[in-house]
Amino acid sequence: MTTDTPARLLQLLSLLQTPREWPGGELAGRLGVSRRTVRRDIDRLRELGYPVQATKGSEGGYRLVAGKAMPPLVLDDEEAVAIAVGLRAGAGHAVEGVDEASVRALAKLEQVLPSRLRHRVSTLQAATTPLTSGDGASIAPETLTVMASTVAGQERLRFAYRAGDGTESRRLTEPYRLVSTGRRWYLVAYDLDREDWRTFRVDRVTEPFATGARFTPRELPTGNAAEYLRQSMYRRQETYEFAVTFAAPAQFIAARVPQWLGAPEPVDDRTCRLRATTGDAVEWLAVRLAMVDCEFTVHEPAELVRCVRDLGGRLTRAAATPT
C-alpha cells in the first residue's frame, strides 16, 4: 500500500497516462488503496489541472483526456531510456523532419535522467550503428544538446571549429538558433571575436562549452535564422555567367526554363537570348537546357560549351542502332 500521498498521486498519474480507460477497482488494486481514496486522488489531480474524465457505470472508470495544456509526463525507466535513445539517434544524424524542438527535448530529458539511466542510454547508443547518407557528417548528440541549452538560456558558447579548408580556431559566440537542412545541422550565432554574424556546421564543432555568461540577443540581419543561413550559403557558393540563344520566341522559352535562371530577352520574333548568373553545376545546367524543346546555342562560359558538346555526343552514341 502506498501511504505517501504525493508518491501515490505520481503513480496514479503514470497509470492514467497510458492510453486506456482504468476501472476504479483496478486502480485501487494497483495503488493498494480503497476506491474512495482513488476518487479523492482523482479530484486532487483535477485541482492541479489534469483533465481526468470519469465514465459512469457499475464499475466506473477514469482516463486522461486532452486539455488546454500538456501536463508533465511521468515516465518509467524503460520509457525514459527509449525516448532518449530515439531522440539522440535522430538528432545525431539530422534526419529530415527532426528539428530544433527535438534537440531541446533531448536536452531537458538528459538533464533530469538519473546517472544509471544516462549510462544505459550511452551504452545502447554505442552499441548501435545507424544507416546514414555516407557523407561523414556525424554529430555527437551531446554537442547539439549543449548548443540547444545555450540558445534557450541565452548563454555564451565557446567551441573549437574546423573550417572547410581545414583551418582550426576557437570561437566565442552568442548562439541564436540551430537550423537543420535535413542532411546537416548549422548554428547561427554572433561571433564576438569577429564582431559579426556567422554560420557554423555543427559536425565541424568540437569541445562545446557553455560559459555561464548571459547575453541579450542581438537582432538578426534578416527576418529569421533559416533565411540568414540560406543567404549565407549562397554567398559562399561559386557563381558564373552564362549566355544561350534559343531558336524560339521569348515567351515560349520563359514557360520552359526555371524562373531563377532569369527571363529571356527577345532578339527577334523567332529567337531570344538568356543571359544570367548561377551557382548551379554546369552539368546540371547542360541537362536542363537540353530539356527545352527547341534548338539552342551556348555562347559562354567555355566550360558549359564543352559540357553541352560532350553531353550531345553521349546522347547521340546512346541512340545509335547497335551493330
N, C-alpha and C positions, 0 to 999 in steps of 0.2 A: 504493500500500500504506500502511495506517495503522499506523505503528510505535509511536505513543504509546498505551500500554495503557489509561489512563483515557478518552482520547478514543474509542478503539475500543470500549470497553465501553458508552459512552453511545450510539454509533452502533448497536451491536448491540441495545441496549435499545429504541432508537427503532424499529428494524425489527420487533422482536418484539411491540411494542405495536399493530402493525397486525393486525386480527383475521383471521389466516390461519395456516396451517402452513408453515414455512420449511424446505425441504430443506437439509441441511448443505452440500451443494455450492453452492447458490445463495447462502447466507450467506457462505461462503468467498469466492466471486467478488465479492460486494458489498463485502466488507471488504478484499479483496486479501491474504488470508492463507490458510494451509492449513486443511484440515478439522480437523486435530489442534489447531490454535490455537483454532478455533471451539469445540471441545469443552472446552478449558481455560477459555475465556472464559465459556461456559455454566456451568461449575462455579463460577466466581467470582461470577456473578450469583446463583446459588443460595445461596452462602455469605452474600451480602448480604441474603438474604430474598426474592428474586424467585422466584415459583413457576413455573419453566420446566419444561415437560413434554416428554419425548422420546418419539418413536414409533419402533418397530422396523421393519425392512425393509431392502431392498437399498440404498435411497437414505438412509433415515432422515430425520427431521425434528424441528423444535422449534416450540413455541408457548407463549405466556404464558397461564396459566390463572388463574382467580380464587383468591385466597389469603385469609388471615385479615385482612389489611390491604391497602389500596390503595397500591401503590408510587408514587413520584413519577413524573409524566408527563414525557416528553421530547417537545416539540413543535417542528416546524419552523416557519419564519417564516409560511407561509401558514396553518397550523393555529392558531398563536397569534393572528394578526390576526382570523381568522374567529370564534374563541371570544370575543375581547374585544369585537368589534363586536356579536355576538349578546347578550352579557351587558349591554352598555351600552344597547342598544335596549330590552331587556326591563326593566332597572332604571329607565331614564329615563321609562318610561310606565306603570309599576305594572301590568303585565299580570297578570291573575289567575293565581295559582299560582306566581308568581315571588316568593320571599320573601327574608328577610334573608340566607340562605345564598348566594344568587346574588350579592348585593352584596358579601359578604365574599370570595367567589371572585374577583370583578372587582377588588377592592382588592388582593388578593395578586398577581393576574396583572399588573396595570398597574404594580405596584411593581418587578417584575423585567423588564419589557419594555425592550429597548434603545430608545434615543431614535428611531432610524429607524423602528421598528415602532410606537411611540406616535404618531409623525407620520402614518403610514399609517392607523392606527385613527381618528384625529381627522379626517383627510381624508375617509375613507369615511363617517363619521358625519355630517359636514357636508353631504355630497352626497346623502343620503337623507332622504326625508320620510315618516314613518310615518303610518298612518291611526289617529287617536285618537278618543276619545269626544267631543271638541269642547268640553270644559268648561274648557279653557285651563290645566289644572293640569299643565303640563310641568315637568320636573325635570332639572337638569343632572346627568349621571351622576357628575361629579366631586364634587358635593355629597353624594351617597349614599356614595361610596367614602370620603370624609373622615370622615363620620359613622360608618360601619361600622368604620373603623380605630380611632376613639376609643372606641367601645363595646367592641371586642375588647381594646384595650390599656388600658382603664380610665384614659383620659386626658381631662382637662377640655377642653371645646369652647366656643369663642366664635363668635358669629354675629350677623348683623343679621336682624331679624324684623319682618314686616309683619302686623299683626293683621287680623281680618276687617273692622273698621271703618276700616282704612287707617292706624292709628297705627303708627309705626315706633319701634323700640327696639333696643338692643344687649343681648345676653344672654350670660351666662357660666354654663355648665351642667356637670353631671356626667351625661353621657349613659348611659342604662340599656339601652334596646332600641329598634330600629327595628321598626315594625309596618306591614304592608301590609293594606289593606282590600279590595284588588282594584282600586279606582279611584284611591286615593291612598296616599301614604306618610306616616306620622306618626313623630315622635321622642318617646319617653317619657324625660324627664330631670328631674333635680333642679335647680331654678333657684336658684343661690347668692345672687343679689341679693334675691330674694323669699322665700328660705328656705322653699320649698315645692316639691312635685312639680308638673310642668306637662306638657302635651302640645303639640307644635308640628307644624303642617302643613309638610311638607318643601318643598312648592312655594312657600311663603312665606318660605323661608330663603335668604339670600344671604351671601356672604363667609364661609363656614365656615372656621374656623381652629383647628387642633389646637395647644393651648398648650404641650404637652410636660409639663404638671404632672400627676402621677399622683394617684389618689384610691382610697380603699377604698369599694366600692359600698355604698350605704345599702339598707336593707330597704324594699321597695316596700309601700305601704299595703295593696294587695291581692295575691293569690297570683301573678299573672303580668301582663305588660305588656298583653296583649290585653284582659284583663278590666278593667284600670285604664282603658284607652282607651275601652272601651265605656261604662263608668260616667261617665267624664268627658264624653263626647259627650252622654249622656242628661241630665246635669246642666245643660248649656248649652242644651238643647232647650226651646222654649216649650211649656208644657202648658196644658190647660184641662179643666174638669169637664163632664161631660155626664150627662143623665138621660133614659132611654127606658122607656116602658111597653109591654109586649108582650101581645097578646091570646092568650096560650098559657101553659101551666104552666112553672115554672122549669126543670124537668128537660128539657123539650123545647127550650127556648132555650139552655140550657147546652151541649147537644150540637151547637149550630149557630153559635155565636159563638166567636172565638178566646179561649183561656183568659186571655191577657194583658189582655183588656178587662174582666175581673172576673167574679164569679159573680152571676147574677141572684137577687134575693130574692123569694119568693112574696108576692103581695098577697092572693090567694085561690086557690081550686082552678083557676081559669081564666085568671088573669093574673099577671104578675110584673113587677118593675121592675129595671132595670140602671142603676146609678149608679157612675161610675168617673172616673179621671183618665187622660188620654192625651196623647201628643205627636204623634199622627198627624194628618195634614191632614184638615180637616173634609170635604173632597170624598171622600177615601178612606173615611172612616167612614160617610158617607151611602150610598155604594155598598154597603159591607159590610152595613149594616142592611137595605138593600133586598133583599139576597140571602136574608135569613131568610124562610122560607115561612110568614108569618103577618102579621096586621095589627099596626101599632105606632104609637105617638105619641111624638114628640120633645118634651121639655119645655124643655131648655136644652142648650147656650147658644143665643142668638139666631142666631148665625152658622150653626149646624148646622140650626136650624129652616128658615132661608131656603134653605140648600143643598138640603135634602130636598125642599122645596116646588118649587124650580127643577128639580131632577132629575126629580121626578114629572111636571111639566109637559112636559119634553122627551121623556120616555118615552111619555107619552100622545099627543103630537103625532107621534112617530115611528111609533106603531102605528095611526094614523088611516088609513082607507082613502082612497087618492088619488082625486081627482075625475076 
